[in-house]
Amino acid sequence: MLREIDTVKLIFGLKVHQLRQEQDLSYQQLSDRTGLAISYLHNIEKGKKYPKADKILALARALNTEYNYLVSLDADKRLKPIIDLIHSDFLKIFPLELFGINTPKLIELLSVTPDKVNAFISTVIKIVRNHHLQGEDFYKAALRSYQDLHDNYFDDLELAVQEFKSKNTLKQQPGFETPELEHLLHKNFEVRVDRDFLSSRPDLTEVRSYYSVKNKVLYLNGGLSSAQEKALLGKEIGFQFLKLEERPYETRMMEVDSFDKLLNNFKASYFSVALLMDEKEMIEDIETMARWRTWDAEAFLELFAKYDVTSEMLIQRLTNLLPRHFNIQDLFFLRFFARPDLQKFEMTKEMHLSQLHNPHANQLDEHYCRRWISINLIRQLKAQQGISNTEGPIAGAQISRYWGTPNAYLCITIAKPGHNHADNSSSVTIGLLVNDKLKRLFRFLNDPKLVTKDVHTTCERCGISDCGARAVPPTVLQHHRRKENIRATLEELERHRVEG
């Protein structure tokens, strides 16, 4: 995170660098004029040093500028886009170091780029402002990119789980019972569990858990399923065992005000998933699934029941292990949410490995394609609830061919009612790009009964003419087509004029 003092140093250094270049002065010449060492001038321009007043006066005289210009936090038009970038939330909050990027070096590169790059920077800042992007948006985008860089598999966390199991002589097993996890939490970290306090407070019904550092108590809310309780207990074990101090204390996180907090929350969640779904055991289960001749929704739900975890945890574990152990890198994870009227479906979580696959989050308040199994399965669940009072979860698979592209995805989805509000619904999906590697892995891809559908991202952009699930007309596509028709007509007019 860029501190205020770092910002001041960077802006000062950029101005000195620009003025020296404009006057075609070498470091040696500027050193001769100011009496400052060349190494010191280097550090000034890189934003590492901020000189005292007498040295600033010497630099101002040598560079034919005013003292006040050098020390102000504003700049001329050429430097302004870079200064705006430094002042923006982006460099203050985006964890560049996580990706091996040195902030002063980035600024140095930007400062010597052509004006077109500065215009690009200015455009990005305006987009961020116009779309009201906040620190939370940057943090979440950075975390998704971090997961992508590592194929969503983290050796250090997998090893930490194995170390914890070894320390507590825990065997490879399909899962844990809640009392055992409570015992491990208390034995290793002296943390107790309280299920009464949160349940007694109506204003805290949305808070699933809260950890009190002072009391060393993990408060769990009432009404949680055994899978949810185990997920939270495993996560708290992860926080304690990994010694993650900057962390959220409530579930779900009320405010994402720090990237380290978000990253540590992810690490503890990953630890919990890996603890409850043993790596070797899960690999064996995936290998069994790969031998299926036909897609078997009931068998997939049995796998879900075997570990007694949340549907999101099971799908997330597949995104961990398929890239590392089965060489399936082109995949995505999606979570959708719908209210009882099913009028709007919200994508509340996404992750893409290797590329930005479709569908992806659309911030333009458009209607997601109803032909995706992620949404269709929610609608099936609601229909079954109305007919037979089915509580779910239900599972399904579909080959989704993305309209207008050569891409097709094997999408496996679990849909279930909401936790606190059973009338709400959600689904989680793993999408796997259909290619030769995937066909060799999963035999059931050759099953002719496996449903195949053409899909798009949103109804507004879709050109599928015979879609029976369309929510609204393809207004965005129609707008593009009108523009193409105007362009084609003008080109035709130009050809006739030339021929005439």
C-alpha positions in Angstrom: 0.0 0.0 0.0 1.3 3.4 -1.0 1.8 5.7 2.0 1.3 9.5 1.9 5.0 10.2 2.4 5.8 7.8 -0.6 3.3 9.8 -2.7 5.1 13.1 -1.9 8.5 11.6 -2.7 7.3 10.1 -6.0 5.7 13.4 -7.2 8.8 15.4 -6.3 11.0 12.9 -8.1 8.9 12.9 -11.2 9.1 16.7 -11.5 12.9 16.7 -11.1 13.2 13.9 -13.7 10.9 15.7 -16.2 12.7 19.1 -15.9 16.1 17.5 -16.2 15.1 15.7 -19.3 13.4 18.7 -20.9 16.6 20.7 -20.4 18.8 17.8 -21.7 20.9 17.7 -18.5 22.8 14.6 -17.5 23.1 13.6 -13.9 26.7 14.8 -13.9 25.6 18.3 -15.2 22.9 18.6 -12.6 25.3 17.4 -9.9 27.8 20.1 -10.9 25.0 22.8 -10.8 23.6 21.8 -7.4 26.5 20.2 -5.6 24.4 17.1 -4.9 25.9 13.6 -5.4 24.8 11.7 -8.5 23.6 8.8 -6.4 21.5 11.2 -4.3 19.9 12.6 -7.5 19.1 9.1 -8.6 17.4 8.4 -5.4 15.4 11.6 -5.6 14.1 10.9 -9.1 13.2 7.3 -8.0 11.1 8.6 -5.1 13.4 7.2 -2.5 14.7 10.6 -1.1 13.1 13.9 -0.3 15.7 16.7 0.1 15.8 19.4 2.7 14.8 23.0 1.9 18.3 24.3 0.9 18.8 21.4 -1.5 15.3 22.0 -3.0 16.3 25.7 -3.6 19.5 24.5 -5.3 17.5 22.1 -7.6 15.0 24.9 -8.4 17.7 27.3 -9.5 19.5 24.6 -11.5 16.3 23.5 -13.3 15.1 27.1 -13.9 11.8 26.6 -12.0 10.2 27.8 -8.8 10.6 26.3 -5.3 6.8 26.2 -4.9 6.4 24.2 -8.1 8.8 21.5 -7.0 7.2 21.0 -3.5 3.5 21.3 -4.6 1.5 18.1 -5.3 0.3 19.3 -8.6 2.1 19.3 -12.0 1.8 20.5 -15.6 -0.4 18.8 -18.2 2.2 16.2 -19.3 2.7 14.8 -15.8 -0.9 15.3 -14.6 -2.2 11.9 -15.6 0.6 10.2 -13.7 0.1 12.5 -10.7 -3.7 11.7 -10.8 -2.8 8.0 -10.9 -0.6 8.4 -7.8 -3.4 10.4 -6.0 -6.0 7.8 -7.0 -7.0 4.9 -4.9 -5.4 2.5 -7.3 -1.8 2.8 -6.2 -2.8 3.4 -2.6 -4.7 0.2 -2.3 -3.7 -2.1 -5.1 -1.2 -4.7 -3.8 1.4 -4.3 -6.5 4.1 -6.0 -4.4 2.0 -9.3 -4.4 2.7 -9.4 -8.2 6.4 -8.5 -7.9 5.8 -4.9 -9.1 7.9 -2.1 -7.5 5.8 1.1 -7.3 8.7 3.5 -7.9 9.8 1.5 -10.9 6.3 1.5 -12.3 6.1 5.3 -12.0 9.6 5.7 -13.5 8.4 3.7 -16.6 5.2 5.7 -16.9 7.1 9.0 -16.7 9.1 8.3 -19.8 6.2 6.9 -21.9 4.7 8.8 -24.8 1.7 11.1 -24.3 -0.7 8.4 -25.6 0.1 6.2 -22.6 -0.6 9.2 -20.3 -3.9 9.6 -22.0 -4.7 6.0 -21.4 -3.9 6.4 -17.7 -6.2 9.4 -17.6 -9.0 7.3 -19.3 -8.6 4.5 -16.8 -8.9 6.9 -13.8 -12.1 8.4 -15.3 -13.6 5.0 -15.8 -12.8 4.1 -12.2 -14.5 7.3 -11.0 -17.5 7.1 -13.4 -18.3 3.5 -12.4 -17.7 4.2 -8.7 -15.1 1.5 -8.3 -14.0 1.3 -4.7 -11.1 -0.3 -2.9 -13.1 -3.4 -2.4 -13.4 -3.8 -6.1 -9.6 -3.6 -6.6 -9.0 -6.0 -3.7 -11.3 -8.6 -5.1 -10.0 -8.2 -8.6 -6.4 -8.6 -7.2 -7.3 -11.7 -5.3 -8.9 -13.3 -8.4 -5.8 -12.5 -10.4 -3.6 -13.9 -7.6 -5.6 -17.2 -7.7 -5.3 -17.3 -11.5 -1.5 -16.8 -11.3 -1.3 -19.9 -9.0 -3.9 -22.0 -10.8 -5.9 -21.7 -7.6 -3.6 -24.3 -5.9 -1.4 -23.2 -3.1 1.4 -25.6 -2.0 2.1 -23.8 1.3 -1.5 -24.0 2.4 -1.8 -27.7 1.4 1.4 -28.4 3.3 0.1 -26.5 6.3 -3.0 -28.7 6.4 -0.8 -31.8 6.3 1.4 -30.4 9.1 -1.7 -29.8 11.2 -3.0 -33.3 10.6 0.4 -34.8 11.4 0.7 -32.8 14.6 -2.7 -34.1 15.7 -2.2 -37.6 14.3 -5.3 -37.2 12.0 -5.7 -39.8 9.3 -6.7 -39.4 5.7 -10.5 -39.4 5.9 -13.6 -38.2 4.1 -14.4 -35.5 6.7 -14.7 -34.6 10.3 -17.5 -34.5 12.8 -18.3 -31.2 14.4 -17.3 -32.2 18.0 -13.9 -33.3 16.7 -13.2 -29.9 15.1 -14.3 -28.2 18.3 -11.9 -30.4 20.2 -9.0 -29.6 17.9 -9.7 -25.9 18.1 -9.7 -25.9 21.9 -6.8 -28.4 22.3 -4.5 -26.5 19.9 -5.4 -22.9 20.5 -7.6 -22.8 23.7 -10.5 -21.4 21.7 -14.0 -22.2 23.0 -17.3 -22.3 21.0 -20.4 -20.5 22.0 -23.7 -21.1 20.2 -26.0 -19.0 22.4 -25.0 -15.4 22.2 -25.5 -14.6 18.5 -28.7 -16.6 18.4 -30.1 -14.4 21.3 -29.6 -11.2 19.3 -32.2 -10.6 16.5 -30.0 -7.9 15.0 -27.2 -10.4 14.4 -29.1 -13.0 12.4 -27.0 -12.2 9.3 -23.7 -12.8 11.2 -22.8 -16.5 10.9 -19.9 -16.3 13.3 -17.7 -13.9 15.3 -14.3 -14.5 16.9 -13.5 -12.6 20.1 -9.8 -12.2 20.5 -10.1 -11.0 24.1 -12.3 -13.9 25.2 -10.8 -16.5 22.8 -14.4 -17.6 21.9 -15.8 -18.4 18.5 -19.4 -17.4 18.5 -21.6 -19.4 16.1 -25.2 -18.5 15.1 -28.0 -20.9 15.5 -29.7 -22.6 12.6 -26.4 -23.3 10.8 -26.2 -26.6 9.0 -23.5 -29.1 10.1 -21.6 -28.3 6.8 -21.7 -24.6 7.6 -20.5 -25.1 11.2 -17.7 -27.4 10.1 -16.6 -24.8 7.5 -16.4 -22.1 10.1 -14.6 -24.3 12.6 -12.1 -25.3 10.0 -11.6 -21.7 9.0 -10.9 -20.6 12.5 -8.4 -23.4 12.9 -6.8 -22.0 9.7 -6.7 -18.5 11.1 -5.1 -19.8 14.3 -2.7 -22.3 12.8 -1.4 -20.0 10.1 -1.1 -17.1 12.6 -3.0 -14.7 10.5 -3.4 -11.5 12.6 -4.9 -9.1 10.1 -8.2 -10.8 9.5 -12.0 -10.3 9.7 -13.6 -11.5 12.9 -17.1 -11.8 11.5 -18.6 -14.0 8.8 -19.4 -12.8 6.3 -16.9 -9.9 6.0 -18.8 -6.7 6.6 -16.2 -4.4 5.1 -13.2 -5.2 2.8 -11.0 -2.4 3.9 -7.6 -4.1 3.5 -6.2 -6.4 0.9 -4.2 -8.3 3.5 -7.4 -8.9 5.4 -9.1 -10.3 2.3 -6.1 -12.4 1.4 -5.9 -13.9 4.9 -9.6 -14.6 4.8 -9.0 -16.5 1.6 -6.1 -18.4 3.1 -8.1 -19.5 6.1 -11.0 -20.5 3.9 -8.7 -22.5 1.7 -7.2 -24.2 4.8 -10.7 -25.2 5.9 -11.6 -26.6 2.5 -8.4 -28.6 2.3 -8.8 -29.9 5.9 -12.3 -31.1 5.3 -11.7 -32.6 1.9 -8.5 -34.5 2.0 -6.4 -34.0 -1.2 -5.6 -37.7 -1.8 -9.2 -38.7 -1.1 -10.6 -36.1 -3.4 -8.2 -37.1 -6.2 -9.5 -40.7 -5.9 -13.1 -39.4 -6.1 -12.4 -37.3 -9.2 -10.8 -40.4 -10.8 -13.9 -42.4 -10.0 -16.1 -39.6 -11.5 -13.9 -39.6 -14.6 -14.7 -43.2 -15.3 -18.5 -42.6 -15.4 -19.9 -43.6 -18.8 -22.9 -41.2 -18.3 -23.4 -38.1 -16.2 -24.9 -39.2 -12.8 -26.4 -36.3 -10.8 -27.3 -38.6 -7.9 -23.7 -40.0 -7.7 -22.4 -36.4 -7.7 -24.7 -35.5 -4.8 -23.5 -38.6 -2.9 -19.9 -37.2 -3.3 -21.3 -33.9 -1.9 -22.9 -35.8 1.1 -19.8 -37.9 1.7 -17.8 -34.9 2.9 -20.8 -33.0 4.4 -19.5 -29.6 3.2 -21.2 -26.7 1.6 -21.8 -26.8 -2.2 -19.5 -23.9 -2.7 -16.7 -25.7 -0.8 -17.1 -28.8 -3.0 -17.0 -26.9 -6.3 -14.1 -24.7 -5.0 -12.1 -27.9 -4.1 -12.5 -29.1 -7.7 -11.1 -25.8 -8.9 -8.0 -26.5 -6.7 -7.3 -30.0 -7.7 -8.3 -30.2 -11.4 -5.5 -27.8 -12.6 -2.8 -29.3 -10.4 -3.4 -33.0 -10.7 -5.4 -33.4 -13.9 -3.9 -30.6 -16.0 -7.3 -28.9 -16.5 -6.5 -25.2 -16.3 -9.2 -23.6 -18.5 -12.0 -23.3 -16.0 -14.3 -20.9 -14.2 -16.3 -20.7 -10.9 -19.6 -18.9 -10.6 -22.1 -18.2 -7.8 -25.5 -16.9 -8.7 -28.2 -15.6 -6.3 -32.0 -15.2 -7.0 -34.9 -13.9 -4.9 -38.3 -15.7 -4.8 -39.7 -14.0 -7.9 -36.8 -15.1 -10.1 -36.9 -11.8 -11.9 -33.3 -11.0 -11.5 -30.2 -13.3 -11.1 -27.1 -11.8 -9.6 -23.6 -13.1 -10.1 -22.2 -12.7 -6.6 -18.8 -14.5 -7.0 -16.6 -15.5 -10.0 -13.1 -16.8 -10.7 -11.5 -17.5 -14.0 -8.3 -19.5 -14.6 -6.2 -19.1 -17.8 -8.5 -16.5 -19.5 -11.7 -14.6 -19.0 -14.2 -17.2 -19.8 -17.9 -16.7 -20.5 -20.1 -15.9 -18.7 -18.6 -13.2 -16.6 -19.9 -10.5 -14.3 -21.8 -7.8 -16.1 -22.1 -4.5 -14.2 -24.6 -2.9 -16.7 -27.7 -4.3 -15.0 -28.4 -6.6 -17.9 -30.2 -10.0 -17.8 -27.9 -13.0 -17.6 -28.7 -15.7 -20.2 -31.3 -18.1 -18.8 -29.9 -21.0 -20.9 -26.9 -21.4 -18.6 -27.4 -24.3 -16.2 -26.3 -22.0 -13.3 -29.6 -20.1 -13.7 -31.8 -22.9 -15.2 -31.1 -25.2 -12.2 -32.3 -22.5 -9.8 -35.5 -22.3 -11.8 -35.8 -26.1 -11.7 -35.3 -26.1 -8.0 -38.1 -23.5 -7.5 -40.4 -25.5 -9.7 -39.8 -28.7 -7.7 -40.3 -26.8 -4.5 -43.7 -25.8 -5.7 -44.7 -29.2 -6.9 -43.2 -31.7 -4.4 -41.9 -29.4 -1.7 -38.3 -30.5 -2.6 -35.8 -28.9 -0.3 -32.7 -29.6 -2.5 -29.9 -29.4 -3.2 -30.1 -30.6 -6.8 -27.2 -31.1 -9.2 -26.9 -31.0 -13.0 -24.5 -30.9 -15.9 -24.6 -29.3 -19.3 -22.4 -28.6 -22.4 -22.8 -24.9 -22.9 -21.7 -23.8 -26.4 -21.0 -20.1 -26.3 -22.8 -18.5 -29.2 -20.7 -16.9 -31.9 -17.4 -18.6 -30.7 -15.8 -22.0 -31.0 -15.9 -22.4 -27.2 -17.9 -25.0 -25.3 -17.9 -25.7 -21.6 -18.8 -28.6 -19.4 -20.8 -26.9 -16.6 -21.5 -28.8 -13.4 -23.9 -27.0 -11.0 -25.4 -27.4 -7.6 -28.5 -25.4 -6.7 -29.9 -25.0 -3.2 -32.4 -22.9 -1.2 -31.0 -19.9 0.8 -29.7 -20.4 4.3 -31.7 -17.8 6.3 -34.4 -17.3 3.7 -35.5 -20.6 2.1 -37.5 -18.7 -0.6 -34.2 -17.3 -1.9 -32.0 -19.6 -4.0 -28.4 -19.8 -5.2 -26.2 -22.0 -7.4 -22.5 -22.7 -7.7 -21.0 -23.8 -11.0 -17.6 -25.1 -12.3 -17.2 -24.6 -16.0 -14.5 -26.6 -17.8 -13.4 -25.7 -21.4 -14.2 -28.7 -23.6 -11.0 -29.7 -25.4 -9.1 -32.9 -26.0 -7.7 -33.0 -22.4 -11.1 -32.8 -20.9 -12.5 -35.4 -23.3 -9.7 -37.8 -22.3 -10.5 -37.2 -18.6 -14.3 -37.4 -18.4 -15.8 -40.3 -20.3 -19.3 -39.1 -19.8 -18.6 -36.2 -22.3 -19.4 -38.8 -25.0 -22.8 -39.5 -23.5 -25.4 -38.4 -26.2 -27.9 -37.8 -23.4 -25.8 -35.0 -21.9 -27.7 -31.8 -22.5 -26.1 -29.3 -24.9 -27.3 -25.8 -25.3 -26.2 -22.6 -27.1 -25.7 -19.8 -24.6 -24.7 -16.2 -24.3 -23.7 -13.8 -21.6 -26.8 -11.6 -21.4 -30.1 -11.4 -23.2 -29.4 -7.8 -24.3 -26.3 -9.0 -26.3 -27.6 -12.4 -27.6 -28.4 -13.2 -31.2 -30.0 -16.6 -30.7 -33.2 -16.1 -32.7 -35.2 -19.1 -31.4 -34.5 -18.7 -27.6 -37.5 -19.6 -25.6 -35.9 -18.4 -22.3 -35.2 -14.8 -23.3 -36.1 -12.3 -20.6 -35.8 -9.1 -22.7 -35.1 -8.2 -26.3 -31.5 -8.1 -27.6 -31.3 -4.3 -27.4 -27.5 -4.0 -27.3 -27.2 -6.3 -30.3 -29.9 -4.4 -32.2 -28.0 -1.1 -31.5 -24.8 -2.6 -32.9 -26.6 -3.9 -36.0 -28.1 -0.5 -36.7 -24.6 1.1 -36.5 -23.3 -1.6 -38.9 -26.1 -1.0 -41.3 -25.4 2.8 -41.3 -21.7 2.1 -41.9 -22.5 -0.3 -44.8 -24.9 2.1 -46.4 -22.3 4.9 -46.2 -19.6 2.7 -47.8 -22.0 1.7 -50.6 -22.7 5.4 -51.1 -19.0 6.1 -51.4 -18.5 3.3 -53.9 -21.4 4.7 -56.1 -19.8 8.2 -56.0 -16.5 6.8 -57.1 -18.0 4.8 -60.0 -20.1 7.9 -61.1 
